[in-house]
Amino acid sequence: MKKCLLAACLALSLFTVRAQDEEPKKRGFDRDKLFFGGNFGLGFGNVSTLVNVSPQIGYRFNQYLAAGAGINFIYSSYRTRYSNSSYDYKDIYGVTGLNIFGRVYPLEYILLQVQPEMNYTWGKVKFYNGQPDLKLDAKFVPSLLGGVGAAIPAGRGSFIIMAQYDLLQNDRSPYGNRAFYNFGYNIGGIW
């Protein structure tokens, strides 16, 4: 009986020593789980212009779940030129909006993402032959982006590679009717 009691006390003391070595888990909000990222792009040329500023902020709840929100701003223009310059015109298109997103990490570096958005779109066609501009009706356009990707740890964050598709397919969606790809970097939120 004494040997069993001694063995139990020894095991309990080893467990207590090991428990003291482990870092206690933080409860509540932990700012180390915040991450920042999004889409940023600039393109300028004789024919086209693109400006995309769409930052996001998120929170990594655990190794499997993350969520966040962001804003969208996209401006694009494309000039069409013909040999007979009386047909020249420029398409101008703008988008601004809000989004939220949720991510599930079924495997360590693989992520699935759902991102509902509400975007305000506007635009016009500017003619260079004296014809009046053709203005597109400004309107709110919902989108629901579904995607799959990878988060590859690097430094104090991770590279994000993702393929996404607008599941709602609204006719004024800024994403069109095909899959599109994002490459970026999230700062922070490493699990």
Buried (B, 14 or more C-beta within 10 A) or exposed (E): EEEEEEEEEEEEEEEEEEEEEEEEEEEEEEEEBBBBBBBEEEEEEEEEBBBBBBBBBBBBEEEBEBBBBBBBBBBBBBBEEEEEEEEBBBBBBBBBBEBBBBBEBEEEEEBBBBBBBEBBBBBBBBBBEEEEEEEBEEEEBEBBBBBBBBBEEEEEBBBBBBEBBBEEEBEBBBBEEEEBEBEBBBEBBBB
